[in-house]
């Protein structure tokens, strides 16, 4: 029962019942990414406002747009016509794997000297001179 109420009102965890109903009624599964997010496209083409089929993502867990890899992001926004499962983007050797935004988590970047990092900040070696109001 609690899961039903959560699905009814909570958009931030997966998808709401309204979104699931719309996608189930008029969408087809296109693929899934490494994070478990599922991607759908409208069955009939051109019912969107601009005449192109709608595309959706149902997040695996918390709905955070930074959890969508670049190739799927391009497909969702009609930058790429074909889904990454059909035409994957070529990877270069210098490219890193996709990583979602870690701000607000224990994995967030905390440089030395920040309030969340206990390491002391390194002394400045530049020619910086702090302002003194008395002189």
DSSP file (Angstrom, degrees, kcal/mol; ACC not computed):
  #  RESIDUE AA STRUCTURE BP1 BP2  ACC     N-H-->O    O-->H-N    N-H-->O    O-->H-N    TCO  KAPPA ALPHA  PHI   PSI    X-CA   Y-CA   Z-CA
    1    1 A X     >        0   0    0      0, 0.0     4,-2.2     0, 0.0     5,-0.2   0.000 360.0 360.0 360.0 -41.3    0.0    0.0    0.0
    2    2 A X  H  >  +     0   0    0      1,-0.2     4,-2.5     2,-0.2     5,-0.2   0.879 360.0  53.2 -66.1 -36.7    2.8    2.4    0.9
    3    3 A X  H  > S+     0   0    0      2,-0.2     4,-2.4     1,-0.2    -1,-0.2   0.895 107.7  51.6 -63.8 -39.6    4.5    1.6   -2.5
    4    4 A X  H  > S+     0   0    0      2,-0.2     4,-1.8     1,-0.2    -2,-0.2   0.925 111.4  46.1 -62.5 -45.6    1.3    2.5   -4.3
    5    5 A X  H  X S+     0   0    0     -4,-2.2     4,-1.7     1,-0.2     5,-0.3   0.901 112.3  51.7 -65.1 -40.4    1.0    5.9   -2.5
    6    6 A X  H  X S+     0   0    0     -4,-2.5     4,-2.8     1,-0.2    -2,-0.2   0.908 111.0  47.2 -62.1 -41.8    4.6    6.6   -3.1
    7    7 A X  H  < S+     0   0    0     -4,-2.4    10,-1.5     1,-0.2    11,-0.3   0.818 108.8  56.8 -68.0 -30.6    4.2    5.9   -6.8
    8    8 A X  H  < S+     0   0    0     -4,-1.8    10,-0.2     8,-0.2    -1,-0.2   0.883 127.3  11.6 -68.9 -38.8    1.1    8.0   -6.9
    9    9 A X  H  < S+     0   0    0     -4,-1.7     2,-0.9    -5,-0.1    -2,-0.2   0.669 105.1  87.0-115.1 -21.9    2.8   11.2   -5.6
   10   10 A X     <  +     0   0    0     -4,-2.8     3,-0.5    -5,-0.3    -1,-0.1  -0.739  36.4 169.1 -95.7 105.9    6.5   10.7   -5.6
   11   11 A X  S    S+     0   0    0     -2,-0.9    -1,-0.2     1,-0.2     5,-0.1   0.660  70.3  71.3 -81.9 -18.0    8.2   11.6   -9.0
   12   12 A X  S    S+     0   0    0      1,-0.2    51,-3.1    50,-0.1     2,-0.5   0.520  90.6  59.4 -83.6  -4.8   11.7   11.4   -7.6
   13   13 A X  B    S-A   62   0A   0     -3,-0.5     2,-0.8    49,-0.3    49,-0.2  -0.818 125.9 -52.2-126.2  92.5   11.9    7.7   -7.2
   14   14 A X  S    S-     0   0    0     47,-2.1    45,-0.7    -2,-0.5     2,-0.3  -0.729 101.6 -40.6  83.7-112.2   11.3    5.9  -10.5
   15   15 A X        -     0   0    0     -2,-0.8    -5,-0.1    43,-0.1    -3,-0.1  -0.987  55.2-107.2-150.8 154.3    8.2    7.2  -12.1
   16   16 A X     >  -     0   0    0     -2,-0.3     4,-2.5    -5,-0.1    -8,-0.2  -0.306  37.3-106.7 -76.2 166.8    4.7    8.2  -11.0
   17   17 A X  H  > S+     0   0    0    -10,-1.5     4,-2.6     1,-0.2     5,-0.2   0.871 120.5  54.9 -62.5 -36.6    1.6    6.1  -11.8
   18   18 A X  H  > S+     0   0    0    -11,-0.3     4,-2.3   -10,-0.2    -1,-0.2   0.911 110.0  45.1 -63.5 -42.7    0.5    8.6  -14.4
   19   19 A X  H  > S+     0   0    0      2,-0.2     4,-2.6     1,-0.2     5,-0.3   0.921 113.4  50.0 -67.4 -43.0    3.9    8.4  -16.2
   20   20 A X  H  X S+     0   0    0     -4,-2.5     4,-2.6     1,-0.2    -2,-0.2   0.903 111.2  49.7 -61.5 -40.7    3.9    4.6  -16.0
   21   21 A X  H  X S+     0   0    0     -4,-2.6     4,-2.3     2,-0.2    -2,-0.2   0.928 112.0  47.5 -63.4 -45.9    0.4    4.5  -17.4
   22   22 A X  H  X S+     0   0    0     -4,-2.3     4,-2.3     1,-0.2    -2,-0.2   0.919 115.7  44.3 -62.1 -44.9    1.2    6.8  -20.3
   23   23 A X  H  X S+     0   0    0     -4,-2.6     4,-2.4     1,-0.2    -2,-0.2   0.898 113.5  50.2 -69.6 -40.2    4.4    4.9  -21.2
   24   24 A X  H  < S+     0   0    0     -4,-2.6    -1,-0.2    -5,-0.3    -2,-0.2   0.885 114.8  45.1 -63.8 -38.0    2.7    1.5  -20.9
   25   25 A X  H  < S+     0   0    0     -4,-2.3    -2,-0.2    -5,-0.2    -1,-0.2   0.884 133.5  11.0 -74.9 -40.0   -0.2    2.6  -23.1
   26   26 A X  H  < S+     0   0    0     -4,-2.3    17,-3.0    -5,-0.2    18,-0.4   0.345 108.0  82.3-127.3   8.3    1.8    4.4  -25.9
   27   27 A X  E  <  -B   42   0B   0     -4,-2.4     2,-0.4    15,-0.3    15,-0.2  -0.779  52.3-151.3-117.8 160.8    5.5    3.6  -25.5
   28   28 A X  E     -B   41   0B   0     13,-2.6    13,-2.1    -2,-0.3     2,-0.2  -0.981  31.2-106.5-127.1 143.3    7.8    0.8  -26.5
   29   29 A X  E     +B   40   0B   0     -2,-0.4    11,-0.2    11,-0.2     3,-0.1  -0.485  34.9 175.9 -68.9 128.8   11.0   -0.1  -24.7
   30   30 A X  E     -     0   0B   0      9,-3.2     2,-0.3     1,-0.4    10,-0.2   0.787  54.3 -54.0-102.1 -40.0   14.1    0.9  -26.6
   31   31 A X  E     -B   39   0B   0      8,-1.3     8,-2.8    54,-0.0    -1,-0.4  -0.990  40.6-111.9 179.2-177.5   16.9   -0.1  -24.3
   32   32 A X  E     -B   38   0B   0     -2,-0.3     6,-0.2     6,-0.2     2,-0.1  -0.990  23.6-139.8-139.5 144.2   18.5    0.1  -20.9
   33   33 A X    >   -     0   0    0      4,-1.9     3,-1.3    -2,-0.3    35,-0.0  -0.314  38.5 -90.0 -96.4-175.6   21.8    1.7  -19.8
   34   34 A X  T 3  S+     0   0    0      1,-0.3    -1,-0.0     2,-0.1    -2,-0.0   0.697 124.1  57.4 -68.5 -19.5   24.5    0.4  -17.3
   35   35 A X  T 3  S-     0   0    0     32,-0.2    -1,-0.3     2,-0.1     3,-0.1   0.499 118.8-106.6 -89.3  -5.1   22.7    2.1  -14.4
   36   36 A X    <   +     0   0    0     -3,-1.3     2,-0.2     1,-0.3    -2,-0.1   0.483  69.7 146.8  91.7   3.6   19.5    0.2  -15.0
   37   37 A X        -     0   0    0     30,-0.2    -4,-1.9    23,-0.1     2,-0.4  -0.531  39.6-141.8 -71.2 139.2   17.6    3.2  -16.4
   38   38 A X  E     -BC  32  58B   0     20,-2.3    20,-2.8    -6,-0.2     2,-0.4  -0.865   9.5-152.2-108.8 140.2   15.0    2.2  -19.0
   39   39 A X  E     -BC  31  57B   0     -8,-2.8    -9,-3.2    -2,-0.4    -8,-1.3  -0.913  12.9-174.8-117.5 136.0   14.4    4.2  -22.2
   40   40 A X  E     -BC  29  56B   0     16,-2.4    16,-2.3    -2,-0.4     2,-0.3  -0.893   9.7-159.7-128.5 154.6   11.1    4.3  -24.1
   41   41 A X  E     -BC  28  55B   0    -13,-2.1   -13,-2.6    -2,-0.3    14,-0.2  -0.982  35.1 -97.0-132.8 147.7    9.9    5.9  -27.3
   42   42 A X  E     -B   27   0B   0     12,-2.6   -15,-0.3    -2,-0.3    11,-0.1  -0.350  26.5-139.7 -61.5 137.6    6.3    6.6  -28.4
   43   43 A X  S    S+     0   0    0    -17,-3.0     2,-0.4     2,-0.1    -1,-0.1   0.945  89.3  54.4 -66.7 -49.0    4.9    3.9  -30.7
   44   44 A X  S >  S-     0   0    0    -18,-0.4     3,-0.6     1,-0.0     2,-0.3  -0.721  90.5-129.0 -88.7 135.7    3.1    6.3  -33.1
   45   45 A X  T 3  S+     0   0    0     -2,-0.4     7,-0.1     1,-0.2    -2,-0.1  -0.582  76.9  21.9 -87.8 144.8    5.4    8.9  -34.5
   46   46 A X  T 3  S+     0   0    0     -2,-0.3    -1,-0.2    -4,-0.1     6,-0.2   0.645  73.1 119.3  86.8  17.7    4.7   12.6  -34.5
   47   47 A X    <   +     0   0    0     -3,-0.6     6,-0.1     4,-0.1    -2,-0.1   0.527  52.7  98.7 -91.7  -2.8    2.2   13.1  -31.7
   48   48 A X  S >  S-     0   0    0      4,-0.8     3,-1.3     1,-0.1     5,-0.1  -0.224  94.5 -97.9 -72.2 171.5    4.6   15.4  -29.8
   49   49 A X  T 3  S+     0   0    0      1,-0.3    -1,-0.1     2,-0.1    -2,-0.0   0.830 124.4  40.9 -62.3 -33.3    4.2   19.2  -30.0
   50   50 A X  T 3  S-     0   0    0      2,-0.2    -1,-0.3     3,-0.0     3,-0.1   0.267 121.3-101.0-101.6  11.5    6.9   19.5  -32.7
   51   51 A X  S <  S+     0   0    0     -3,-1.3     2,-0.3     1,-0.3    -2,-0.1   0.541  87.3 112.2  86.2   7.0    5.9   16.4  -34.7
   52   52 A X  S    S-     0   0    0     -6,-0.2    -4,-0.8    -7,-0.1    -1,-0.3  -0.824  75.8 -94.6-110.0 153.5    8.6   14.0  -33.4
   53   53 A X        -     0   0    0     -2,-0.3    -8,-0.1    -7,-0.1     2,-0.1  -0.356  42.6-112.7 -66.8 144.1    7.9   11.0  -31.2
   54   54 A X        -     0   0    0     -2,-0.0   -12,-2.6   -13,-0.0     2,-0.4  -0.411  28.4-157.2 -73.7 151.6    8.2   11.5  -27.5
   55   55 A X  E     -C   41   0B   0    -14,-0.2     2,-0.3    21,-0.2   -14,-0.2  -0.988  10.0-173.1-132.3 142.5   11.0    9.8  -25.6
   56   56 A X  E     -C   40   0B   0    -16,-2.3   -16,-2.4    -2,-0.4     2,-0.4  -0.902  15.2-151.7-133.3 158.4   11.1    8.9  -21.9
   57   57 A X  E     -C   39   0B   0     -2,-0.3     2,-0.6   -18,-0.2   -18,-0.2  -0.997   5.3-158.5-126.5 136.8   13.5    7.6  -19.3
   58   58 A X  E     -C   38   0B   0    -20,-2.8   -20,-2.3    -2,-0.4   -43,-0.1  -0.967  25.6-135.6-112.5 114.3   12.4    5.7  -16.2
   59   59 A X        -     0   0    0    -45,-0.7     2,-1.2    -2,-0.6     4,-0.1  -0.346   8.2-126.8 -72.4 146.8   15.2    6.0  -13.6
   60   60 A X  S    S-     0   0    0      2,-0.2     2,-0.4   -25,-0.1   -23,-0.1  -0.773  84.9 -28.9 -89.2  90.4   16.3    3.0  -11.6
   61   61 A X  S    S+     0   0    0     -2,-1.2   -47,-2.1   -25,-0.1    -2,-0.1  -0.812 126.0  27.3 101.5-143.3   15.9    4.6   -8.2
   62   62 A X  B    S-A   13   0A   0     -2,-0.4     2,-0.9   -49,-0.2   -49,-0.3  -0.305  80.2-120.9 -62.1 132.2   16.3    8.3   -7.5
   63   63 A X        +     0   0    0    -51,-3.1     2,-0.4    -4,-0.1    -1,-0.1  -0.649  50.2 151.8 -79.4 106.1   15.4   10.5  -10.5
   64   64 A X    >   -     0   0    0     -2,-0.9     3,-2.3     1,-0.1     4,-0.1  -0.967  40.6-148.1-139.8 118.6   18.5   12.5  -11.3
   65   65 A X  G >  S+     0   0    0     -2,-0.4     3,-1.5     1,-0.3    -1,-0.1   0.736  95.8  67.8 -62.0 -23.4   19.2   13.7  -14.8
   66   66 A X  G 3  S+     0   0    0      1,-0.3    -1,-0.3    35,-0.1    33,-0.1   0.604  87.0  70.2 -73.1  -7.8   23.0   13.5  -14.2
   67   67 A X  G <  S+     0   0    0     -3,-2.3     2,-0.6    33,-0.1    -1,-0.3   0.409  78.0  94.2 -86.4   2.4   22.5    9.7  -14.1
   68   68 A X  S <  S-     0   0    0     -3,-1.5     5,-0.0    -4,-0.1    -9,-0.0  -0.856  79.4-127.7 -95.1 119.9   21.8    9.6  -17.8
   69   69 A X     >  -     0   0    0     -2,-0.6     4,-2.4     1,-0.1     5,-0.2  -0.187  25.1-105.7 -62.9 161.1   24.9    8.9  -19.9
   70   70 A X  H  > S+     0   0    0      1,-0.2     4,-2.4     2,-0.2     5,-0.2   0.857 116.9  52.3 -60.0 -40.5   25.8   11.2  -22.7
   71   71 A X  H  > S+     0   0    0      1,-0.2     4,-1.6     2,-0.2    -1,-0.2   0.909 113.4  43.4 -66.7 -40.2   24.8    8.9  -25.5
   72   72 A X  H  > S+     0   0    0      2,-0.2     4,-2.8     1,-0.2    -1,-0.2   0.858 111.0  56.3 -71.8 -33.8   21.3    8.3  -24.0
   73   73 A X  H  X S+     0   0    0     -4,-2.4     4,-1.8     1,-0.2     6,-0.2   0.924 107.2  49.3 -61.1 -44.2   21.0   12.0  -23.3
   74   74 A X  H  <>S+     0   0    0     -4,-2.4     5,-2.9     1,-0.2     6,-1.2   0.881 112.1  48.3 -62.7 -38.0   21.6   12.8  -26.9
   75   75 A X  H ><5S+     0   0    0     -4,-1.6     3,-1.6     4,-0.2    -2,-0.2   0.915 108.8  53.2 -68.4 -43.0   19.0   10.2  -28.0
   76   76 A X  H 3<5S+     0   0    0     -4,-2.8   -21,-0.2     1,-0.3    -2,-0.2   0.864 112.2  45.4 -59.3 -36.3   16.4   11.6  -25.5
   77   77 A X  T 3<5S-     0   0    0     -4,-1.8    -1,-0.3    -5,-0.2    -2,-0.2   0.174 116.9-111.6 -96.9  17.1   16.8   15.1  -26.9
   78   78 A X  T < 5S+     0   0    0     -3,-1.6    -3,-0.2     2,-0.2    -2,-0.1   0.727  82.7 124.9  61.8  25.3   16.7   14.0  -30.5
   79   79 A X  S   <S+     0   0    0     -5,-2.9     2,-0.4    -6,-0.2    -4,-0.2   0.852  77.9  39.4 -75.1 -36.9   20.3   14.8  -31.2
   80   80 A X  S    S-     0   0    0     -6,-1.2    -2,-0.2    -9,-0.1    -1,-0.2  -0.942  71.1-155.7-112.9 134.2   20.8   11.2  -32.3
   81   81 A X  S    S+     0   0    0     -2,-0.4     2,-0.3    -3,-0.1    -1,-0.1   0.872  79.4  57.6 -74.9 -37.3   18.1    9.5  -34.4
   82   82 A X  S    S-     0   0    0      5,-0.1     2,-0.0     1,-0.1    -2,-0.0  -0.738  89.8-113.0-100.6 144.7   19.2    6.0  -33.4
   83   83 A X    >>  -     0   0    0     -2,-0.3     4,-2.6     1,-0.1     3,-1.4  -0.331  29.8-111.1 -68.8 153.2   19.3    4.7  -29.9
   84   84 A X  T 34 S+     0   0    0      1,-0.3     4,-0.1     2,-0.2    -1,-0.1   0.708 117.1  62.8 -61.1 -20.0   22.7    3.8  -28.4
   85   85 A X  T 34 S+     0   0    0      2,-0.2    -1,-0.3     1,-0.1     3,-0.2   0.818 113.6  34.5 -73.0 -27.7   21.8    0.1  -28.4
   86   86 A X  T <4 S+     0   0    0     -3,-1.4     2,-0.3     1,-0.2    -2,-0.2   0.845 138.4  15.3 -90.3 -40.4   21.5    0.3  -32.2
   87   87 A X  S  < S-     0   0    0     -4,-2.6    -1,-0.2     3,-0.0    -2,-0.2  -0.696  79.7-161.5-137.3  81.5   24.3    2.8  -33.0
   88   88 A X        -     0   0    0     -2,-0.3     2,-0.1    -3,-0.2    -3,-0.1  -0.292  28.4-104.5 -65.5 148.7   26.6    3.3  -30.0
   89   89 A X        -     0   0    0      1,-0.1     2,-0.2     0, 0.0    -1,-0.1  -0.469  39.6-106.6 -68.5 140.7   28.8    6.4  -29.9
   90   90 A X        -     0   0    0     -2,-0.1     2,-0.4    -3,-0.1    -1,-0.1  -0.510  34.8-139.9 -68.9 136.4   32.5    5.8  -30.7
   91   91 A X        -     0   0    0     -2,-0.2     2,-0.3    -3,-0.0    -1,-0.0  -0.782   7.5-146.2 -99.3 140.9   34.7    5.9  -27.6
   92   92 A X    >   -     0   0    0     -2,-0.4     3,-1.2     4,-0.1     0, 0.0  -0.691  25.1-115.5 -99.7 158.9   38.1    7.5  -27.6
   93   93 A X  T 3  S+     0   0    0     -2,-0.3    -1,-0.1     1,-0.3    -2,-0.0   0.756 113.8  53.5 -67.9 -22.7   40.9    6.3  -25.5
   94   94 A X  T 3  S+     0   0    0      2,-0.1    -1,-0.3     0, 0.0     2,-0.2   0.532  84.9 106.9 -89.8  -5.7   41.0    9.5  -23.4
   95   95 A X    <   -     0   0    0     -3,-1.2     2,-0.2     1,-0.0     3,-0.1  -0.518  61.1-142.4 -76.0 138.7   37.3    9.4  -22.5
   96   96 A X        -     0   0    0     -2,-0.2     3,-0.1     1,-0.1    -4,-0.1  -0.590  28.6 -93.3 -92.5 159.8   36.4    8.5  -19.0
   97   97 A X        -     0   0    0     -2,-0.2    -1,-0.1     1,-0.1     2,-0.1  -0.377  53.0 -90.0 -67.5 152.2   33.3    6.5  -18.0
   98   98 A X        -     0   0    0     -2,-0.1     2,-0.4    -3,-0.1    -1,-0.1  -0.397  45.4-174.1 -65.4 138.0   30.2    8.4  -17.2
   99   99 A X        -     0   0    0     -2,-0.1     3,-0.1    -3,-0.1    -3,-0.0  -0.992  20.1-127.3-135.0 127.1   29.8    9.3  -13.6
  100  100 A X        -     0   0    0     -2,-0.4     2,-0.3     1,-0.1   -33,-0.1  -0.183  44.8 -76.7 -68.0 167.1   26.7   11.0  -12.1
  101  101 A X        -     0   0    0      1,-0.1    -1,-0.1     7,-0.0     7,-0.1  -0.489  42.1-168.3 -65.2 123.6   26.9   14.2  -10.1
  102  102 A X    >   +     0   0    0     -2,-0.3     3,-2.0     5,-0.1     6,-0.3   0.317  37.5 134.0 -99.8   6.9   28.1   13.2   -6.6
  103  103 A X  T 3  S+     0   0    0      1,-0.3     3,-0.1     4,-0.1     4,-0.0  -0.346  73.4  22.2 -58.6 133.8   27.3   16.6   -4.9
  104  104 A X  T 3  S+     0   0    0      1,-0.4    -1,-0.3     2,-0.0     2,-0.2   0.460 107.5  96.8  87.5   1.5   25.6   16.0   -1.6
  105  105 A X  S X  S-     0   0    0     -3,-2.0     3,-1.3     1,-0.0    -1,-0.4  -0.642  90.7-103.4-113.3 174.5   26.9   12.5   -1.2
  106  106 A X  T 3  S+     0   0    0      1,-0.2    -3,-0.1    -2,-0.2    -4,-0.0   0.674 120.2  60.1 -70.4 -15.1   29.9   11.0    0.7
  107  107 A X  T 3  S+     0   0    0     -5,-0.2    -1,-0.2     2,-0.1    -5,-0.1   0.332  77.7 125.8 -93.1   6.2   31.7   10.7   -2.7
  108  108 A X  S <  S-     0   0    0     -3,-1.3     2,-0.4    -6,-0.3    -5,-0.1  -0.280  72.8 -97.7 -65.6 150.8   31.5   14.5   -3.4
  109  109 A X        +     0   0    0      1,-0.0     2,-0.4     2,-0.0    -1,-0.1  -0.564  43.7 178.4 -71.8 125.5   34.7   16.3   -4.2
  110  110 A X        -     0   0    0     -2,-0.4     3,-0.1    -3,-0.1    -1,-0.0  -0.871  13.7-154.6-130.7  98.0   36.1   18.0   -1.2
  111  111 A X    >   -     0   0    0     -2,-0.4     3,-2.1     1,-0.1     6,-0.2  -0.269  37.8 -81.1 -70.4 159.8   39.4   19.8   -1.7
  112  112 A X  T 3  S+     0   0    0      1,-0.3    10,-0.2     8,-0.1     8,-0.1  -0.374 119.1  29.9 -58.9 133.3   41.8   20.5    1.1
  113  113 A X  T 3  S+     0   0    0      6,-1.4    -1,-0.3     1,-0.4     8,-0.2   0.254  87.8 126.2  97.8 -11.5   40.7   23.5    3.1
  114  114 A X  S X  S-     0   0    0     -3,-2.1     3,-1.3     1,-0.1    -1,-0.4  -0.370  74.5-111.4 -74.8 162.5   36.9   23.1    2.4
  115  115 A X  T 3  S+     0   0    0      1,-0.3    -1,-0.1    -3,-0.1    -5,-0.0   0.761 117.3  51.7 -65.8 -24.0   34.6   23.0    5.4
  116  116 A X  T 3  S+     0   0    0     -5,-0.1     2,-0.5     1,-0.0    -1,-0.3   0.474 100.1  71.1 -92.6  -2.3   33.8   19.4    4.7
  117  117 A X    <   -     0   0    0     -3,-1.3    -4,-0.4    -6,-0.2    -1,-0.0  -0.961  65.8-154.6-118.4 125.9   37.4   18.2    4.6
  118  118 A X        +     0   0    0     -2,-0.5    -1,-0.1    -6,-0.1     2,-0.1   0.658  63.7 106.3 -74.0 -14.0   39.5   18.1    7.8
  119  119 A X  S    S-     0   0    0      1,-0.1    -6,-1.4    -8,-0.0    -2,-0.1  -0.406  78.2-112.6 -66.0 139.9   42.9   18.5    5.9
  120  120 A X        -     0   0    0     -8,-0.1     2,-0.2     1,-0.1    -1,-0.1  -0.406  31.3-107.6 -72.1 150.0   44.3   22.0    6.4
  121  121 A X        -     0   0    0     -8,-0.2    -8,-0.1     1,-0.1    -1,-0.1  -0.525  37.3-106.6 -76.3 142.1   44.5   24.3    3.3
  122  122 A X        -     0   0    0     -2,-0.2    -1,-0.1   -10,-0.2     3,-0.1  -0.405  39.0-103.8 -68.2 144.1   48.0   24.8    1.9
  123  123 A X        -     0   0    0      1,-0.1     2,-0.3    -2,-0.1    -1,-0.1  -0.366  40.3-103.5 -66.4 147.3   49.5   28.2    2.5
  124  124 A X        -     0   0    0      1,-0.1    -1,-0.1    -3,-0.1    -3,-0.0  -0.549  32.3-176.5 -75.4 133.9   49.5   30.6   -0.4
  125  125 A X        +     0   0    0     -2,-0.3    -1,-0.1    -3,-0.1    -2,-0.0   0.346  53.0 100.4-108.9   3.8   52.8   31.0   -2.2
  126  126 A X  S    S-     0   0    0      1,-0.1    -2,-0.0     0, 0.0     0, 0.0  -0.098  93.2 -94.4 -80.2-177.0   51.6   33.6   -4.6
  127  127 A X  S    S+     0   0    0      2,-0.1     2,-0.3     0, 0.0    -1,-0.1  -0.004  76.1 140.1 -89.1  30.9   52.2   37.3   -4.4
  128  128 A X        -     0   0    0      1,-0.0     2,-0.5     0, 0.0    -4,-0.0  -0.569  31.9-170.9 -78.1 135.1   48.8   37.7   -2.7
  129  129 A X        -     0   0    0     -2,-0.3    -2,-0.1     0, 0.0    -1,-0.0  -0.982  21.4-128.4-127.8 119.7   48.6   40.2    0.1
  130  130 A X        -     0   0    0     -2,-0.5     2,-0.2     1,-0.1     0, 0.0  -0.280  29.5-102.5 -69.2 152.7   45.4   40.3    2.2
  131  131 A X        -     0   0    0      2,-0.0     2,-0.5     3,-0.0    -1,-0.1  -0.528  30.4-162.4 -75.9 137.4   43.6   43.6    2.7
  132  132 A X    >   -     0   0    0     -2,-0.2     3,-1.3     1,-0.1    -1,-0.0  -0.986  11.5-152.1-121.1 119.6   44.0   45.2    6.1
  133  133 A X  T 3  S+     0   0    0     -2,-0.5    -1,-0.1     1,-0.3    -2,-0.0   0.683  92.3  54.7 -67.3 -15.6   41.5   47.9    6.9
  134  134 A X  T 3         0   0    0      1,-0.1    -1,-0.3    -3,-0.0    -3,-0.0   0.484 360.0 360.0 -97.8  -2.5   43.9   49.7    9.2
  135  135 A X    <         0   0    0     -3,-1.3    -2,-0.2     0, 0.0    -1,-0.1   0.447 360.0 360.0-174.1 360.0   46.7   50.3    6.8
